[in-house]
Amino acid sequence: MNPVIRGAGLLAIALGTIAVTAGLVLPWTIAGSRHPDLVTVAGIVFLGPLISGLCVAYTRAEPRRFRLTAAVAAVAGLAATLVAVGLARLVEPSAGVGLGGPVTVAGAAAAALGWVLLTASGPGALPSATRPWLAIVAAGVVLVIVAGFGVDYAREGRFVDSTTAGDPPPAGGDQTWPLPYVGVQLVGVHDQLAIVRAEDGVRAVWLSSGAVAWRYLRSDLPTQTAGLVDGTVVVVFGTDDGVLVAALDAGSGQVRFSGRYTSGKMASVHGAGKTVVLAGAGIGAGDLLAIDATTGTLLWRWTPARNGGPCDVTDLATTAETVAVALRCRAQGVDDVAVGLTATTGAERWSWHTVQRSATELRVHSTGDGFVTITGTSPRRAVFMDAVTGTVGTRHDPAGALAVATPSGLLLYAEPSGERAHLTAVDPHTGTVKWDVGLPGLGSHQPLTATTTADKAYVVWRTPDGRLRLIGARTTDGSATEDRTITCPTRCPEVSVAATPAHAVVTTREDKATELYLSVT
């Protein structure tokens, strides 16, 4: 048995020495590819590979002191491991833990283990038969696998707290809403789940019970934004030199991919066919990033700039083929422009300019086969353009202060009015009003936000005393489907709504609060 232990020990020392050398060459941080200082590197090299090499030579010359020499080398290897561990722990998680530190730690620990095995086995010859060497190689493979899991845990696993969804709760057992959750953003609704983003990650909540179905949380990075793209929750975490993007199956919480990208701060997530588009907002928005929704591969990046200067990103909308970006450029006066980018390559397809006489920013809405830009305040103007060619079509005057597109391609407008609050559907291709319905009792209310799903639209209105009303209507004819009061502790300045054909979900949140209230119809 001793020859096998002796051979396994020598193999562990060899693998550990190689790993320490590689770890000191590899970067210890992802951001900036930083390495330890030379004094610390020299200390690890001295305590690890150098002393190991000297001890191997000494044991060959003085076999009578084999165990003592091996014990000294084991203690030195343990010291190198502790130094490497202490140094690796100094790496800021926001900079990203590179391979260098964990590989160095694993290598130093493997070498120390090898010397412990040699101390136990004592001096002697190595095995000569094939079977003992197979056992030694198997032990080496196990050591490499264990080290691999350890490196992965040190780089990623120790920061992640995630679960996946089990079976949905049984039908019935209606929950009393609203319920408070840790969160800052309603990401969306998928099947029976509401997805909520918090500063530490995302959680999915069963609509039937209010229980958390799955979660993906990180202790090392704060979230910036998240979005629901074709059954995938895409959550963006901020890092020292960009973002970390994790894509999760919306139904189960299973991780589909995770990757880091160099960028500025992101404000929104959008889907364009099989492409996920990440965008900043406002002044200093930075580059747009496009990522393959299946693999996480970076497809393209695009800089919002015109006439030699950067532009503000004021809005963004997508179709399956085109990404429309609304910009305000100031390099040569104020220029509001919408730019159409090919979803798969980021190439510019078209651009559309407008001159505004107000501070109102350009807005853009997707209507399936095209986009509608909305400019101005009084009067307001809406222009339809083809998604692929950018060809300008019919213009119309928006029929309300709040606009939202329907899956069928109509634009719905909600308009407050002391005389007649109303909801109007307009065909953007022709500018024709398809239907117009009055909303009695809403004359002093203000529309805050809206969403559409299948053949339903939901609009959240605020009453003069701060209460919220959720008004539902059929997108086919405007007939009423819902009229509910949403409980809100105060005026709740942040309100969001999302829906499936079966449920509407409203969240309210106080300014800068880290908790939101979720209500489900």
C-alpha positions in Angstrom: 0.0 0.0 0.0 2.9 2.4 0.8 4.1 2.5 -2.9 0.6 3.6 -4.0 0.4 6.3 -1.3 4.0 7.4 -2.2 3.1 7.6 -5.9 -0.2 9.5 -5.2 1.8 11.9 -3.0 4.4 12.6 -5.7 1.6 13.1 -8.3 -0.2 15.5 -6.0 3.0 17.5 -5.5 3.6 17.6 -9.3 0.0 18.7 -10.1 0.1 21.2 -7.2 3.4 22.7 -8.4 2.0 23.1 -11.9 -1.2 24.6 -10.6 0.6 27.2 -8.4 2.8 28.2 -11.3 -0.2 28.6 -13.6 -2.2 30.4 -10.9 0.5 33.0 -10.3 0.6 33.7 -14.1 -3.2 33.9 -14.5 -5.0 37.1 -13.5 -6.5 37.2 -10.0 -9.3 39.6 -11.0 -11.6 39.7 -14.1 -11.8 43.5 -14.1 -8.3 44.9 -15.0 -6.6 41.4 -15.0 -4.7 42.3 -11.8 -2.1 40.2 -10.2 -0.6 40.1 -6.6 2.4 42.2 -5.8 5.8 40.6 -6.5 6.8 40.3 -2.9 3.8 38.1 -2.1 4.3 36.1 -5.3 7.9 35.5 -4.3 6.7 34.3 -0.8 4.2 31.8 -2.3 6.9 30.6 -4.8 9.4 30.1 -2.0 7.0 28.3 0.4 5.5 26.2 -2.3 7.4 25.1 -5.5 10.9 26.2 -4.4 10.9 24.4 -1.0 9.2 21.4 -2.6 11.9 21.1 -5.2 14.7 21.5 -2.6 13.1 18.9 -0.4 12.8 16.4 -3.3 16.5 16.8 -4.0 17.4 16.6 -0.3 15.4 13.4 0.3 17.2 11.7 -2.6 20.5 12.7 -1.0 19.5 11.9 2.6 16.8 9.2 2.6 17.3 8.7 6.3 15.7 12.0 7.0 12.9 11.5 4.5 9.9 11.9 6.9 11.4 14.9 8.6 12.1 16.6 5.3 8.6 15.7 4.0 7.0 17.1 7.1 8.9 20.4 6.7 7.7 20.6 3.1 4.2 19.9 4.2 4.3 22.7 6.7 5.7 25.1 4.1 3.0 24.0 1.6 0.3 24.7 4.3 1.9 28.1 4.9 1.8 28.9 1.1 -1.8 27.8 1.1 -2.7 30.1 3.9 -0.9 33.0 2.3 -2.7 32.4 -1.0 -6.1 32.1 0.7 -5.5 35.4 2.5 -4.5 37.1 -0.7 -7.4 35.7 -2.7 -9.8 36.9 -0.1 -8.6 40.5 -0.7 -10.0 40.4 -4.2 -13.1 42.6 -4.4 -16.1 40.5 -5.6 -17.3 43.4 -7.7 -14.0 43.1 -9.7 -14.7 39.4 -10.4 -12.7 36.6 -8.9 -10.2 35.5 -11.7 -8.8 32.0 -12.0 -5.4 32.9 -10.6 -6.2 33.1 -6.9 -8.4 29.9 -6.6 -6.0 27.9 -8.8 -3.0 29.0 -6.7 -4.8 28.0 -3.5 -5.9 24.6 -4.9 -2.3 24.0 -6.2 -0.7 24.9 -2.9 -3.2 22.7 -1.0 -2.6 19.8 -3.4 1.2 20.1 -2.9 0.8 20.2 0.9 -1.5 17.1 0.7 1.1 15.3 -1.4 3.9 15.9 1.2 1.5 14.7 4.0 1.1 11.5 2.0 4.8 11.1 1.6 5.3 11.7 5.3 2.9 8.9 6.0 4.4 6.5 3.4 8.0 7.0 4.2 10.9 6.4 1.8 10.9 3.6 -0.7 10.5 2.7 -4.4 7.6 3.5 -6.6 5.2 0.8 -7.8 6.4 -1.3 -10.8 3.1 -3.1 -11.7 0.3 -1.5 -13.8 -2.6 -1.9 -11.4 -1.0 0.3 -8.6 -0.3 3.0 -11.2 -4.0 2.9 -12.3 -5.0 3.6 -8.7 -2.5 6.5 -8.5 -3.8 8.0 -11.8 -7.4 7.5 -10.5 -6.5 9.4 -7.3 -5.0 12.2 -9.4 -8.2 12.4 -11.5 -10.3 12.7 -8.3 -7.9 15.4 -7.0 -8.3 17.4 -10.2 -12.1 17.1 -10.1 -12.3 18.1 -6.5 -10.0 21.0 -7.1 -12.2 22.0 -10.1 -15.3 22.1 -8.0 -13.4 24.1 -5.3 -12.2 26.7 -7.9 -15.7 27.0 -9.3 -17.1 27.5 -5.8 -14.5 30.1 -4.9 -15.2 32.1 -8.1 -19.0 31.9 -8.3 -20.7 29.4 -6.0 -20.1 31.1 -2.7 -21.8 34.2 -3.9 -24.9 32.7 -5.4 -28.1 31.7 -3.5 -30.5 30.0 -5.9 -33.4 27.6 -5.9 -35.6 26.2 -8.6 -39.4 25.9 -8.7 -41.3 22.9 -7.5 -44.8 21.9 -8.4 -47.3 24.8 -8.4 -49.6 25.0 -5.4 -53.0 23.4 -5.6 -55.9 25.5 -7.0 -58.0 27.4 -4.6 -56.7 29.0 -1.4 -57.1 32.6 -2.5 -54.5 35.0 -1.1 -55.3 38.3 0.4 -53.4 41.0 -1.5 -51.4 43.2 -1.4 -48.4 41.4 0.0 -44.9 43.0 0.7 -41.8 41.6 -1.0 -38.2 42.6 -1.0 -37.9 44.3 -4.4 -37.5 47.4 -6.5 -39.0 46.4 -9.9 -41.8 44.3 -11.3 -40.0 42.4 -14.1 -43.1 40.8 -15.6 -45.6 37.9 -15.3 -45.0 34.5 -16.7 -47.7 31.8 -16.6 -48.5 31.5 -12.8 -45.6 33.6 -11.6 -44.8 37.2 -11.0 -41.1 38.0 -11.3 -39.7 40.7 -8.9 -36.2 42.2 -9.0 -34.5 43.3 -5.7 -31.1 44.8 -5.1 -29.6 41.3 -4.5 -31.3 39.4 -7.4 -34.7 38.2 -8.6 -37.5 36.2 -7.0 -40.6 34.5 -8.6 -43.9 34.5 -6.7 -46.8 32.1 -7.2 -49.8 34.2 -8.1 -52.1 31.8 -6.3 -50.5 31.7 -2.9 -48.0 34.5 -2.8 -45.2 32.1 -1.8 -41.8 32.4 -3.4 -41.4 29.8 -6.2 -37.7 30.3 -7.0 -35.0 32.8 -6.4 -31.6 33.8 -7.9 -29.6 36.0 -5.5 -26.0 37.2 -5.4 -24.1 38.6 -2.4 -21.3 40.0 -4.4 -23.0 42.3 -6.9 -26.0 44.7 -7.0 -28.6 44.4 -9.7 -29.1 47.2 -12.2 -32.2 46.1 -14.1 -34.0 42.9 -15.4 -36.4 42.0 -18.1 -38.6 39.1 -19.3 -37.7 38.0 -22.8 -39.6 35.1 -24.4 -39.8 33.0 -21.3 -36.4 34.0 -20.0 -35.6 36.3 -17.1 -32.6 38.3 -17.9 -31.1 40.0 -14.8 -28.2 42.5 -15.0 -25.7 42.9 -12.1 -23.2 45.7 -12.0 -19.5 45.0 -11.8 -16.3 47.1 -11.7 -15.9 47.2 -15.4 -19.4 46.4 -16.8 -22.2 44.0 -16.1 -22.8 40.4 -15.3 -25.8 39.0 -17.1 -27.7 35.9 -15.8 -30.4 34.3 -17.9 -32.9 32.2 -16.0 -35.8 30.0 -17.1 -38.8 32.0 -16.0 -40.9 29.0 -15.1 -38.2 27.0 -13.1 -35.4 29.4 -12.3 -32.8 27.2 -13.9 -29.7 29.1 -15.1 -29.5 29.1 -18.9 -26.3 31.2 -19.1 -24.2 33.7 -17.2 -21.5 36.0 -18.5 -19.6 39.2 -18.0 -19.5 42.1 -20.5 -17.7 45.4 -20.5 -20.2 48.2 -20.5 -21.7 51.2 -18.7 -24.6 51.0 -16.4 -27.7 49.4 -17.9 -31.3 50.7 -17.4 -33.5 48.3 -19.4 -33.7 44.9 -21.0 -35.5 44.2 -24.3 -36.1 41.3 -26.6 -35.8 41.4 -30.4 -36.4 37.9 -31.8 -33.5 35.7 -30.4 -31.5 38.8 -29.4 -31.5 40.3 -25.9 -30.7 44.1 -26.0 -29.4 45.9 -22.9 -29.5 49.7 -22.9 -28.7 52.6 -20.6 -30.8 55.7 -20.3 -30.4 59.4 -20.3 -27.2 61.3 -20.4 -24.1 59.1 -20.5 -26.2 56.1 -21.5 -23.2 54.3 -23.0 -23.2 51.5 -25.5 -26.1 49.2 -26.3 -25.2 45.5 -26.0 -26.9 42.7 -27.9 -26.6 39.2 -26.6 -27.7 35.9 -28.0 -30.7 34.9 -25.9 -29.7 31.2 -26.0 -25.9 31.1 -25.5 -25.1 34.5 -24.1 -22.7 35.3 -26.9 -22.1 39.0 -27.4 -23.5 39.8 -30.9 -22.8 43.5 -31.2 -22.4 46.8 -29.4 -23.6 50.2 -30.7 -22.6 53.6 -29.5 -25.4 56.3 -29.4 -23.6 59.2 -31.0 -24.2 61.7 -33.8 -22.1 64.6 -35.3 -19.0 63.7 -33.3 -20.8 63.7 -29.9 -22.6 61.3 -27.6 -26.4 61.3 -27.5 -28.9 60.6 -24.7 -31.1 57.5 -25.0 -34.7 58.6 -24.3 -36.6 55.4 -25.3 -36.2 52.0 -27.0 -38.6 49.6 -28.7 -38.1 46.4 -30.7 -39.6 44.1 -33.2 -38.3 40.7 -34.2 -36.0 42.2 -36.8 -35.3 45.8 -35.7 -34.2 47.7 -32.6 -35.5 51.3 -32.6 -33.5 53.7 -30.4 -34.8 57.2 -29.6 -32.0 59.7 -29.1 -31.5 63.3 -28.1 -28.2 64.6 -29.5 -26.7 68.0 -28.6 -23.4 68.1 -30.5 -24.9 70.6 -33.0 -28.0 71.9 -31.3 -30.8 69.8 -30.0 -31.6 66.9 -32.5 -34.2 64.3 -31.7 -33.6 61.2 -33.8 -34.8 57.6 -34.0 -32.4 55.1 -35.3 -33.3 51.6 -36.5 -30.7 48.8 -35.9 -30.7 45.3 -37.3 -31.4 43.0 -34.4 -28.8 40.4 -35.3 -25.9 42.6 -36.4 -26.5 46.1 -35.0 -26.1 47.6 -38.4 -28.0 50.9 -38.9 -31.0 50.5 -41.2 -32.5 53.9 -41.1 -32.8 57.1 -39.1 -35.6 59.6 -38.6 -35.2 63.2 -37.4 -37.6 65.7 -35.9 -37.4 69.2 -34.6 -39.3 69.8 -31.4 -40.2 73.1 -29.8 -40.5 71.7 -26.3 -38.4 69.8 -23.8 -40.5 66.7 -24.3 -38.3 63.7 -25.2 -38.9 61.5 -28.2 -40.8 58.3 -27.5 -41.1 55.2 -29.7 -43.6 52.3 -29.6 -43.5 49.0 -31.4 -46.5 47.9 -33.3 -45.3 44.5 -34.5 -44.4 45.4 -38.1 -43.4 49.0 -37.5 -42.8 51.8 -35.0 -44.7 54.9 -33.9 -42.7 57.9 -32.7 -44.5 60.4 -30.5 -43.2 64.0 -30.2 -44.3 67.3 -28.7 -46.7 68.2 -25.9 -49.4 70.5 -27.3 -49.9 69.6 -30.0 -48.5 66.0 -29.9 -47.7 64.2 -33.1 -47.4 60.5 -33.9 -45.7 59.1 -37.0 -45.8 55.5 -38.2 -42.7 54.0 -39.9 -41.9 50.6 -41.4 -39.7 48.6 -39.0 -37.3 47.3 -41.7 -37.0 50.2 -44.2 -37.9 53.1 -41.9 -40.3 54.4 -44.6 -42.5 57.1 -43.0 -46.3 56.4 -43.2 -49.4 58.0 -41.8 -49.3 60.7 -39.2 -52.0 61.2 -36.6 -52.6 63.3 -33.4 -52.4 61.1 -30.3 -55.7 60.7 -28.6 -54.3 60.7 -25.1 -51.5 61.4 -22.7 -50.6 57.7 -22.1 -49.9 55.4 -25.0 -49.5 51.6 -25.1 -49.3 49.2 -28.0 -51.5 46.0 -28.2 -50.4 42.6 -29.5 -52.7 43.1 -32.5 -50.8 46.3 -33.6 -53.2 49.0 -32.3 -52.2 51.9 -30.2 -54.3 52.6 -27.1 -54.4 56.1 -25.7 -55.7 57.0 -22.2 -56.6 60.6 -21.7 -57.7 62.3 -18.4 -60.3 65.0 -18.9 -62.6 67.0 -16.6 -65.2 66.7 -19.3 -64.7 63.2 -20.6 -61.9 60.9 -19.7 -61.6 58.3 -22.4 -59.7 55.3 -23.8 -59.1 55.3 -27.6 -57.7 52.7 -30.0 -56.0 53.9 -33.1 -54.7 52.0 -36.1 -51.2 53.4 -36.6 -51.0 52.4 -40.2 -53.9 54.6 -41.2 -54.5 56.9 -38.2 -58.1 55.7 -38.0 -59.8 55.5 -34.7 -61.1 52.0 -34.2 -63.1 52.7 -31.1 -63.4 55.3 -28.4 -65.0 54.8 -25.0 -65.7 57.2 -22.2 -64.6 56.4 -18.7 -67.3 57.9 -16.3 -66.0 59.0 -12.9 -62.4 59.3 -14.0 -62.4 63.0 -14.9 -60.0 64.0 -12.1 -57.9 60.8 -12.3 -54.5 60.6 -13.9 -53.3 57.6 -16.0 -50.0 56.3 -14.7 -49.0 53.2 -16.6 -50.6 50.5 -18.8 -50.0 47.1 -20.3 -51.7 44.8 -22.8 -52.0 41.1 -23.2 -54.0 39.0 -25.7 -57.2 40.9 -26.1 -57.1 42.9 -22.8 -55.7 46.2 -21.7 -55.1 47.4 -18.2 -54.6 51.0 -17.2 -53.7 52.2 -13.6 -55.2 55.6 -12.7 -54.4 57.7 -9.6 -57.3 59.4 -7.8 -56.9 62.9 -6.4 -56.6 61.5 -2.8 -53.7 59.1 -3.9 -55.6 55.9 -4.3 -55.1 53.7 -7.4 -57.7 52.2 -9.7 -57.0 49.4 -12.2 -59.3 49.7 -15.2 -59.5 46.8 -17.7 -60.9 46.9 -21.2 -61.2 44.6 -24.3 -58.8 45.8 -27.0 -61.3 44.7 -29.6 -64.1 47.2 -28.7 -63.1 48.9 -25.4 -65.7 47.1 -23.3 -64.9 47.1 -19.6 -63.5 44.0 -18.0 -62.1 45.3 -14.7 -62.5 48.1 -12.2 -60.6 47.6 -8.9 -59.1 49.8 -6.2 -55.5 49.0 -5.4 -54.4 49.5 -1.9 -51.5 51.9 -1.5 -50.0 53.0 1.9 -49.4 56.6 0.7 -49.3 58.1 -2.8 -46.8 55.3 -3.9 -44.9 57.3 -6.5 -43.7 54.1 -8.3 -46.4 52.0 -9.9 -46.0 49.1 -12.3 -48.5 46.7 -14.0 -48.0 43.5 -16.0 -50.5 40.9 -17.1 -51.2 37.5 -18.6 -54.6 36.6 -20.2 -55.6 35.2 -16.7 -54.1 37.7 -14.3 -53.1 41.3 -13.9 -50.4 42.2 -11.4 -49.8 45.7 -9.9 -46.8 46.7 -7.7 -46.5 49.9 -5.7 -43.4 51.2 -4.1 -42.4 54.2 -2.0 -39.6 56.4 -3.3 -36.2 54.7 -2.8 -37.8 51.9 -0.8 -36.3 48.4 -1.0 -39.7 46.8 -0.5 -42.7 46.8 -2.9 -46.3 45.7 -2.5 -47.8 43.2 -5.0 -51.5 42.9 -5.8 -53.0 40.2 -8.1 -56.4 40.2 -9.8 
